[in-house]
Amino acid sequence: MGTRQKTRLAAMLAGALMTTTTATAQDARPDPAAVVLPDVSVDQNPKAVEDGFKFFYFHNPSVSFDEAYADIAECRSFLVSGAPAAIPGFRPWVEPVRHDVKRQYPGVGLLDMAMRSAIASIILPKLERGIRNNKLRRCMEPRGYARYPAPEAAWQTLNEGDEATLVAMQAKLASGARPNAAQVSE
């Protein structure tokens, strides 16, 4: 088999593989009518409107379910992280700033470990949610999606569980009817 024939065969195989992959990815998308959504109405819950910057979902009136599914799946792929959330440190823009560092002695004993664990259990979930929301917002808003407030329980349903189900629920909300709530601007 000559070089030209090998190249032609490789191109045909690559084309067949791309066609199969595209068809499989589109076939994996669920029927929007079969997707069950949580109640995201906030009319009777003023706290949900107040906390809209923390607990929200996206909506874009000009996209189809398939477009929203692709956008949300892509943006949610940026949420995967192998490292724990870290508090950002100060980085000066100009010359380095030096401060005297006081020597800190590590705590000793069970009380110190329990106190650190308690503080971390309070701070880390909020920090991780903030980082997660910021990544999604920066990915979805330039694509034309607006944020709308959701009750905390509905937000948890939309963000915890099987990834394919979560993407389908969020895509149905994003491409569905315009929400009655006011858009989150914060």
Sequence and secondary structure as in RCSB ss.txt:
>XXXX:A:sequence
MGTRQKTRLAAMLAGALMTTTTATAQDARPDPAAVVLPDVSVDQNPKAVEDGFKFFYFHNPSVSFDEAYADIAEC
RSFLVSGAPAAIPGFRPWVEPVRHDVKRQYPGVGLLDMAMRSAIASIILPKLERGIRNNKLRRCMEPRGYARYPA
PEAAWQTLNEGDEATLVAMQAKLASGARPNAAQVSE
>XXXX:A:secstr
  HHHHHHHHHHHHHHHHHHHHHHHHHTS  GGG        TT HHHHHTTTTSEEEE TT  HHHHHHHHHHH
HHTT  SS         SSS             SHHHHHHHHHHHHHHHHHHHHHHHHHHHHHHHGGGT EEEE 
 HHHHHHHHSS HHHHHHHHHHHHHSS  SS     
